[in-house]
Amino acid sequence: MTTVNGHIIETTPSNAHVKPQECSSFPYSLCLTLMKDVETLVEVIAEQFYGDDNKWNFIAVTEAAKVLARLALLRNSGYKMLLQGGETINDGKDPNDANQPQTHIRLSQKWQDGNFTLEGRALSALSMFGENARMISNPTWVHSAEHHQRATVELPETDIKRPTLLSILTEKGLTGGLMLTGEVMFIARPLVYVLLIRKYGPRSWLPWFISLTIDLIGMSSSTMSLIGHKDRRLRLSDPEKDELRRRKLWLAFYLMRDPCFGKYTRQRLESAEKTLEHVPVVGFFAAKLIELLVGAQTRYTYMSGS
C-alpha cells in the first residue's frame, strides 16, 4: 500500500502540461518496485519448501519478469537510462538546469520554485482521483459538457514523438548504440547470473566472472559513449550521472558474493573482528556489523544488485 501510494504521488504532474504517454502508459516502475518488495519473500518461501537447489528456479522467474518489465520500460521511455533499475521515472529533465522553462500558474495546490511541494502533489493526486471517480459515476452527457468546458480553457498540448530504436541508431550513431548496449547489458546481467548459478551452482567461479564481465563491458559502453562527445543530446542529466556512479558502487557487491565471499572476504572480516574485539564499544559494534553482513550474504536478493 505504501508503494502504490508513493507511486501515485510521484507520478502526479507538477505542471500544467501532461504528456499523453505519462498518463496512459503502463506503470512499469510501480511493477518493478512491487517485484523488488516481494523478491526476498519469494526466495525465503522457495528455500523453505523446495530447498536450496530448487529455489533458483523461482529466483530465475522473478529476474526474468524484471528483465521483461525493464525492457518494456526502456522502449516506452524512448530508450533513456533506467534510474534505480526502472523504479524511478526518467523524464529526461535536469532539476538543476536553469535553461528549462518554468510554468507559473495559480492553482489551489501549494507551489514552490515551479514545482509542487510533496503536500501539494499529494493533494493534487487526491483531487485527480476524486475527479476520475466523479466522472465515472456521472452520466455521459455530463462528461461531454465538462470535457468541452475544460478544453476551452486548457492550453494545447504538443504531441511529442517517442524515439524509436532506428531513430536512436540513425541520429546518434555509434555513441547511441554504445549507450543502448550498456543499458541492455545492465538489464540482462542479473538473469544471466541466476541462470548460470542454477546450472553450475553458487560456489562456481564461472557465474561470478561472467556477471562481472557483463557489468564491466556495460559500464564501459555507457562511459565510452560520453567521452569527448559534444552533442547535447548525449549529455547526461544529474540523475543519470548519479545512476552511473551508483552502478559503479554496486561492483562492491562482488566481494559479498560467493565464491569470492567464502574464500576471501569472510576471512578478512573475521580477521578484522578478532583485531577489534578487545577495543571497548568499537569491538562490540564491529562484531554485530560483521554478523549482519554474514547473515545478509546468505540471501541472493540482498546482494544481487538488481
QUIQUIDA-V998066 format. One record per pair of residues at least 24 apart in sequence whose ideal C-beta (glycine too) atoms are under 6 Angstrom apart, sorted by the first residue. I is the first residue (numbers start at 1). J is the second residue. D is the distance in Angstrom with one decimal. If there is no record, write none. Layout:
I J D
I J D
This chain:
3 33 5.2
3 34 6.0
8 125 4.8
9 121 5.3
9 122 5.2
9 125 5.4
12 121 4.7
12 124 4.8
12 125 4.3
14 115 4.6
14 116 4.8
15 103 4.7
16 103 5.7
16 105 5.3
17 157 6.0
25 76 5.7
28 69 5.3
28 72 5.9
28 73 3.9
29 86 5.8
29 87 5.5
29 89 5.5
31 69 5.4
32 69 5.4
32 86 4.7
32 87 5.3
33 87 4.8
35 66 5.7
39 301 4.9
40 301 4.4
43 301 5.3
56 197 5.9
56 198 4.1
59 194 5.4
59 300 6.0
60 194 4.8
60 195 6.0
60 198 5.9
63 190 4.9
63 191 4.4
63 194 5.0
64 191 5.7
67 187 5.8
67 191 5.0
70 187 4.6
78 162 4.8
78 163 4.2
79 168 5.3
79 180 5.9
81 240 4.9
81 243 6.0
83 239 5.7
83 243 5.2
94 237 3.9
94 238 5.5
96 238 5.7
175 225 4.3
175 229 5.6
175 234 5.6
178 221 4.5
178 224 5.5
178 225 3.8
179 222 5.8
179 225 4.3
181 221 4.6
182 218 4.5
182 221 3.9
182 222 3.5
185 214 5.3
185 218 3.4
186 218 5.0
189 214 4.5
189 215 6.0
190 304 5.9
190 306 3.6
202 258 4.9
203 258 5.9
203 259 5.1
205 259 5.8
212 254 5.7
250 305 4.3
253 303 5.2
253 305 4.6
256 297 5.2
256 303 4.9
257 303 5.6
261 297 5.6
